[in-house]
Amino acid sequence: MSTSADIAVQPAHVQAATSRRHAVRLPRIGHLRRFLVPVLLVVVWQAAAQAGLISTRLLAPPLDIAAAAWTLTVSGELPYHLLVSLQRVAVGLAIAIVAGVTLGLTAGLSKLGEDAVDATMQMLRALPFLALVPLFILWFGIGEVTKIALVALGATFPIYLTLFGGIRGVDPKLLEAGRILGLDRAGQIRHIILPGALPQALVGLRYGLGTAWLSLVVGEQINATAGIGFLVMDAREFLRTDIILVGLLVYALLGLGADQLVRILERRALAWRPSLVRES
């Protein structure tokens, strides 16, 4: 074991490496503190259920939820429904990204495009989401198309709005500097406008992912025969609150996991930003 005297006589680069190894351990402890309150809440919840303060019929305790999740996983039922839900979100989100980016670029890069697109998008965004479900059923039936269309519609708006706002929020001084340096319109879009709008666009992608999962909850209640939403609705008929909470927990973990993936993408894509360099 190294002592302080041993470290003192080590070369400078070895001391720096040793200091970095010790430094990286501290933030991990800080991250663990974030989970302290949720763990305490689960412990209190379990204790209250065992003491009879919470009706297990109305709200299953954490141990029962864990047992139900294990049973569903071992039987293969939970992985099957999870895969179906992931496929619906993946297809719907892909459609939303294509539509949102296309519309955002059209409205953001051209005044004529803004006049043609933005007012319509703002009106559609203001419509109650659930009010569109009957129309979607009439148009697309009660199959997979309706479920995917709901996911795509819900995720398109945040992607469009943030990209449009990011493009219009680019500093005009940067555009003027580009013109002075001889950049044409295509060069300004490629080297100034799109990189400047990228942070906002990634925020929109995070919002779009969250909205996609919320839309899926609605979609999977429409005559579904598979999916996490179907699993929850089927458990409701039998008053299985443990399975219902397993489904809700899966939705929450999927949303959190998707958000973390976008955060990783954000760190890599925006590594040039000083704030992100300092964080890493």
Buried (B, 14 or more C-beta within 10 A) or exposed (E): EEEEEEEEEEEEEEEEEBEEEEEEEEEEEEEEEEEEEEEEEBEEBBEEBEEEEBEEEEBBBBBBBBBBBEBBEEEEBBEEBBEBBBBBBEBBBBBBBEBBBBBBBBBBBEEEBBEEBBEEBEEEBEEEBEEBBEEBBEEBEEEBEBBBBBBBBBBBBBBBBBBBBBBBEBEEEBBEEBBEEEBEEEBBBEBBBBBBBBBBBBBBBBBBBBBBBBBBBBBBBBEBEBBBBBBBBBBEEEEBBBBBBBBBBBBEEBBEEBBEEBEEEBBEBBEEBEEBEEEE
